[in-house]
Amino acid sequence: MDEKSVKPFGFKDKIGYMFGDFANDFTFLLSSSFLMKFYTDVMGIEAYIVGIIMMVARFVDAFTDVAMGRICDRSKYTSAGKFKPWIRRMCGPVAIASFLMYQSSLAGMPKPAKIAYLLVTYILWGSVFYTSVNIPYGSMASAISSDPGDRQSLSTFRTMGGMLAGAFVTAGVPLVVYDKVGGKEILNGSKFTIIAGVFSVAAVICYLLCYSLTTERVKSIVSEEEQKKNSTLNMFKNAVNNRALISIIVASVVMLLAQLTMQQMCNYVFPNYYGNAKAQSVSTLVMGGGMAAAAVLAKPLAKRFGKAEVSVVANIASAAVCLLLYFLRPPLVVYIVLQTVSWLGLGIFSMVSWALITDVIDYSEIKNGIREDGSVYALYSFARKLGQAASSGLSGALLSLIGYNEATAFNTDVKNGIFDISTLVPAVGFFLLGLILWFWYPLHKKQVEENVEILKAKHGAETES
């Protein structure tokens, strides 16, 4: 694909890439935020079992994510590029698999059958179909443009897509799916199933918009000889010796452990601790304002101080706010305000996080002499799924440890335990994330700028030859 024969990078690409994460999060956020709540309260499965299933699926991802990354790297270019076609092919299967996970009509089945059903549908959704659309989508960012500023814009718009999905999923769902029964907020399984179906249809529409509006411009030519050298074993050897990749992988696991634990526990803090499920929607919308502020601040701050440097400060600030919440145990309104401040710090990191991985892809090309967009992103995606699984496993284990079940859900000790989990786990996670990005991750502002110049010289020489 000749870069001169296509339109230059512009607003259309940003909007299209935004719709891609909008589509992803219609199913991802539904799972990460509500799957455990649905299976504990509607399907009658213990929280620790749901957590174990999520963790088991992540071991499957160790194979499927890497395999999909290799498939992407070795895919032939088409008129649409080599990443985009996968989005069109797999958007239908991932949407159908997501809908199948939330079938409340099966709540009367024997428990072993329900556990088996969750295991099969969850692996089909997350380990097979979501992987086959998300790995190409994430890898595509470095193919849309080689300019660091453009990539930061894509990272910001990708996060904005997630924010929009969050407004529909984490804010909208609680308004619809809870019924007031005997003064308690109870999840209505039938309503949830309908919502899951609506979100699946919306996901397909958004994936197709992503496909239609974005353009792949950067084409990496890999000879057959280079492909033979670039075996899967060699890829893993390169990864192990890649400080930037390993540190960002660990950072991603820790970040999602903190973020998703806080997100999942909202489903218990608001209806159980505060006795107000509708307040969860208000909180999500207010936090959306914090994320919008982060979207405005992230790019100029990252340009001035560096992406990693800004992320360190943002995450330490989020940790401090979570710790303050633990000690204060404030009234509902104060809780929402302080949680919004915490999400502002997290939001700044989220806005730059996808640009960080494109920096790592550039660094890997310089270090290893070959560009592996799909493979590097696959390893990164696998790490994110590990973080998702770890948070689900940890949340499920801690909920079981404090004695949470349908019968004890509103006991005082259990409610206090819920609040402890929702504040302490994120506080520790955000603090560790800040330390990793400052002391371990090597691609701070000066190094990133040097790498950009090295690759400009390299690619310019390749073009001339």
Buried (B, 14 or more C-beta within 10 A) or exposed (E): BEEEEEEEBEEEBBBBBBBBBBBBBBBBBBBBBBBBBBBBBBBBBBBBBBBBBBBBBBEBBBEBBBBBBBBBBEBEBEEBBBBBBBBBEBBBBBBBBBBBBBBBEBBEBEEEEBBEBBBBBBBBBBBBBBBBBBBBBBBBBBBBBBEBEBBBBBBBBBBBBBBBBBBBBBBBBBEEBBEEEEEBBBBBBEBBBBBBBBBBEBBBBBBBBBBEBBBBBBEBEBEEEEEEEBEEEEBEEBBEEBBBBBBBBBBBBBBBBBBBBBBBBBBBBBBBBBBBBBBBBBBBBBBBEBBBBBBEBBBEBBBEBBBBBBBBBBBBBBBBBBBBBBEEEBEBEEBBEBBBBBBBBBBBBBBBBBBBBBBBBBBBBEBBEBBBBBBBBBBBBBBBBBBBBBBBBBBBBBBBEBEBBEEEBBBEEBBEBBBBBBBBBBBBBBBBBBBBBBEBBBBBBEBBEEBBEBBEEEBEEEEEE
